[in-house]
Structure formats: structure tokens, C-alpha cells
Amino acid sequence: MDYATEDFRHAAALLKDNPAWHDIRDAIESLGVEAIEEKQRELAARGRAPRGGQTAINALFGDLLPEPRWTHQPRLFDADELRKWKMDFLMANVGVEVSFNHAEAIPWQFTRLNIAGESERVKPESRIHVGVVVTATDSLKAWSRMDSAVGTFDAFRAWMREMKPILPVPLLLVGLDASDWPPTQVFGGTRSGLRA
């Protein structure tokens, strides 16, 4: 899969020789039409597939960033009142959020990674030095018929620029691009979702 990036606070330079980035890049490049459609069919057969492609793509990242090399859903805090705060993936002080959430949640993706890098109370094994946020471009959102409320790369980029004064952790924003992909009928879409 093709992808676009937005570098924030020199994250690309920090990630360049990092094995975690090599794994992430390999995972992204291995995503393709067949893999995503197959995962959607697999999830549908188990009754777990929503009408858009976001769950299938998230599940593929879980397959392509395997445990124990990668920690899946690491908790940030031990404290009871904050125990639910987690990242999607973690390896070698690199935190990853794969985000096909409602656009209103965009700032929280950046906030979570910055807390993981800056809070004194974050569990030592969950602390990060650099974060990666993976999201959809408009083309992937349309191709996989995600709900129209899902935030895309351009909105993430705009929020990252606005939040610069309060985001000290280096971040690499990655937008997954399906511009040249043929239409698919695997995703039903939603009434408010985009149609391919």
C-alpha cells in the first residue's frame, strides 16, 4: 500500500534506523486489496465485521505486528482510575496508534502518545520516545466505505499543527492511500458512509 507521511519534531529521523519503524513500514507495504478483503470476509464469517473496512485493517495490523515482538494494547497506568488508557502497539519505546476513529477523537490520539512519552506516572515499560499515528487518506476511507465521521490524514495533519504548542513528543503521521485501487464490493458501507 502507498502512504503519505507528515513528520513532526523530527520523528522520521529518529525512526529511520529503528527496527520498530521497519516493522511498521513492512506492515503498511504488505497491506493490499486482497489482504484487506480476505480479512473482512474472515471477520464477517465470525460475525465481527462492521460495514466499513476499519476493523479489518486494524486486525491486519495486529497480525503484521506480532506478539511477543510487539506489545498489543499496553496499559499506560497502574492506577485504577486510569487503567483503561492504552496504546494500540508498542515496541522499543515506539508507540503506535492505528486510528480510524470519529474525527472528534483525533486530538486524543496525539494526547495518548504524548502522555506515554511525558507523564511520570506512565508504567516504565509503556514509556515511549517517539510515536506513530496511522490513519486513512480520503481514498482509503472511500474505498473501504468507512463511516463519513471517520477522521482522515488531512484532518490529523491539521490538528497536529494546531496542537504543536502542547505536543512535545516526536510523531510521525502516516496516511494509508488507496488511490489506484479498483472498487470493491466487500464492504457494505453505512447510510452515512462514503461510497466507492
N, C-alpha and C positions, 0 to 999 in steps of 0.2 A: 504494500500500500504506500502511496505517496503521502507526504506530510509536510506541513509548514511549521516553522518554529518562531518563537519570539523569545529572545534572550533578555533576562532581567538580572542585573547585578552580576554579570559575567558567569552565569551558571554554565553556559556552553563550554567555556574554558576549563572550569572546574570538573566538568563531566567528561571531557574529551578522552582521557585515558582510564576512566573509571569502569571497572567490569560491570557495574550496575547499568550504566548507560549503554554499554554494548548489548546487554541482555534486552533492555527496553527497545533499543533500535531494531534488534533482530526480531523481537516480537512484533513490532509495528510492521516491519517489512514483510513478515510472513502472513499478515492478515490479507485476505483476498476474498473475492466474491464467493468462491466455493467453500472456503473455511467458515465464513460467516453464515452462509445459507445452511450449511450442514449443521452448525451449532444451533441455529434457530429451529431446524427440524427436530434435532435431538431434544431440545428443551420443550418443544411443543408435544412431542411424544410422551414426555413425562408430565405434561400439564403445567409447565413452568414458564412458558414463553409469552410475554406480552405482545401486543400487536406491532410494536416498533422493534428495531434491532438493538437497542441499547443493552438489554440483558445478555443477548448472545455475544456481543463484543466484549462486555465486561467479563463474561465467563471465559472467553478465549484468552484474555489477559491472564486470568487465573491459571489456565492450562500452560501458557507460554512463559510464565514467571513462576516456576515450580518451587514448592517447598521441598526440602528444608533450605535450599539456597536462598530463597526469598521468604520473608515472613509475611503471611497474609493476615490482614486485619489486626495489626499490632495495637494494643491499647496504649494510649499516651499516659494515663494516670492510674495510680492505685486507689486514689481517694474515691469512696463510694459515690459521691455526688457527681464525679466526672468520669466514672468508669466507662461510659458509653462512647467517649471520644476516641476514635480510632482513625488510622490511615488505611488506605487500600493495601499498599505493599511497602516493604522496607527491606533494603539490603545495603550493608556497608555505609551507613549514615546517609543514604539517599532515600527520601520518602517519595512515594508516587500516589497521586490521586487520579483515578480514571473517572471522569465526570461527564455524565450525560444527564445531569440533574436539571431541574427547573432553573431558569435564568436567575431567579431571585436568590438562589443558593451560591452563585458564583463567588461572592466575597468570602463565604465560609470555606471554600476550597483553599484559598490563599491563606486565610487565617489559621486553619488547622495546621498547615505545613509550617507557618511561621511560629506558632506555639510550639510545635515539635522541635524547632530549632532554637528557641529563645527562652522558654519557660524553665525556671529552676526546678519545678516540680514534675516535669516530664520524666518518666522512667528512663534511666540511663541507656537501656538497650533500645529505646524508641527515639532517642535524640537523633536529629539529622543535621547535616551541614549544607545540604542543597536539596531542593525539591523539584519534582517534575509533575506537571499537570497535563493530562492527555484528555482532549475533548474532540468534538466533531466540527468539521467545517460545514458550511451550508450544504455542500454537495453530499456529504455522508448523511447528514440529517435528512435530506430529501430522499436519497437512495434507499435508506433503511426505514423510511416512514416513521421517524421519531415524532413524538408529540410536538406541536408547534411551540410549546412553552420551554422546550429544552434549549439551554444556552449554548452558543456556538463560539468558535475560536475568536471571531471578531469582537463579540461581547466580552469574552475573557480578557482579550488584549486591552480593550478599553478600560475595564475595571482594574487591571494590573497597573496601568499607567496612572489612574486616579488614586490608587492606594499606595503608590510609591513611598510617600512620607511615613507610612506605618508598616511597611513590609521590609524588614532588614535581611531576611534570608534570600540567598540567590535562588531564582526559579527559572526553569525552562518550560515554556508553554508549547505544547505540541498539538497541532490541529490535523486530524486524520482526514485525508482528501480522497473522495471517490468520484472526481470529476469525469474521468473517462470510463467509468463502469457502465455496463449495459443495464437496462432496467431489470428489476426482479419482481416476481410475484409472491415471494416467500413471506413478506411482511404485509399484514392486513392494514396497517396504519390505524389511525384513530380518526374520529369525526373532525378533530381539530388538527390532526397531523398533516404534514406535507405529503403530497403525492409525487411519486417518482415519474 
